[in-house]
Every structure is written in C-alpha cells, then in structure tokens.
C-alpha cells in the first residue's frame, strides 16, 4: 500500500513525521511518499537505515501555514504537477 504524508505538518516536523513514516514502512511494509521541503526531509531520512524500504520524497515549495485560511491559500499558492 502506498501512503502519502505531509512531512511538514504537525509538531516537530519534519523530524517526528519522518521517524514515524520510517517506522510505519518497516512495521507494515508500506510504500511511503513524504511531501515537504525536500532538503530538510532528506536530511532527516539520512539519520536512519532505510535499506529495503520504498520511501520517496516529493518537494513542496509552498506551505499552508496554521494562520492561513486553507481556501484562500489554495487559491493563492502555486500548484505544481
């Protein structure tokens, strides 16, 4: 099963998000796609042995901040395909 995770969402991101994603990939055999600031996410991934795991990082150049209206942010921010 493939799971897409916002690596920049939540407290202590991306450290705790990456750690949890790697644990889930190991425990449940999941394919993980981490979306976020590619450089920061890759820096965290390098702290772990992910050999044999299918973990991909997709760069997100913009982030919706906690103080932003999701609807307005989606309208104003760029979408890259």
C-alpha positions in Angstrom: 0.0 0.0 0.0 1.3 3.5 -0.8 0.8 6.3 1.7 1.4 10.0 1.1 2.4 12.0 4.2 2.7 15.7 4.7 6.2 15.8 6.2 6.0 19.4 7.3 2.6 19.1 9.1 2.4 18.7 12.8 4.6 19.4 15.8 8.4 18.8 15.5 8.2 18.4 11.7 9.9 17.0 9.8 11.8 15.1 12.4 8.9 13.3 14.1 7.0 12.8 10.9 9.9 11.2 9.1 10.7 9.0 12.1 7.1 7.8 12.2 6.9 7.2 8.5 10.0 5.1 8.5 8.7 3.1 11.5 5.4 2.5 9.7 7.2 1.5 6.5 9.2 -1.1 8.4 6.4 -2.4 10.5 3.6 -2.6 7.9 5.6 -2.8 4.6 4.2 0.4 3.3 5.5 2.5 0.4 5.8 6.0 1.7 5.8 9.3 -0.2 6.9 12.2 2.0 5.8 15.6 0.8 7.6 18.7 2.1 10.8 20.7 2.0 13.0 18.2 0.1 16.3 19.3 1.6 15.0 19.1 5.2 13.2 15.8 4.7 16.2 14.2 3.1 18.4 15.4 5.9 16.2 13.6 8.4 15.9 10.5 6.4 19.8 10.2 6.3 19.7 9.6 10.1 18.1 6.2 9.5 18.8 2.9 7.8 16.1 2.8 5.1 17.7 0.0 3.1 14.9 -2.2 1.6 12.3 0.4 2.2 10.4 2.3 -0.6 10.5 5.9 0.6 10.2 8.7 -1.9 10.4 12.5 -1.2 8.3 15.0 -3.2 9.4 18.6 -2.9 6.8 21.1 -1.8 7.9 24.7 -2.5 4.9 26.3 -0.6 3.3 25.5 2.7 -0.1 26.4 4.1 0.7 27.9 7.5 -1.5 27.5 10.6 -2.8 31.1 10.5 -3.9 30.8 6.8 -7.4 30.1 5.6 -7.0 26.8 3.6 -9.4 28.0 1.0 -7.5 31.3 0.4 -4.1 29.5 0.5 -5.2 27.1 -2.2 -6.4 29.9 -4.4 -3.2 32.0 -4.0 -0.4 29.4 -3.9 1.0 27.7 -6.9 0.2 24.1 -7.8 2.9 22.1 -9.5 2.2 18.8 -11.2 
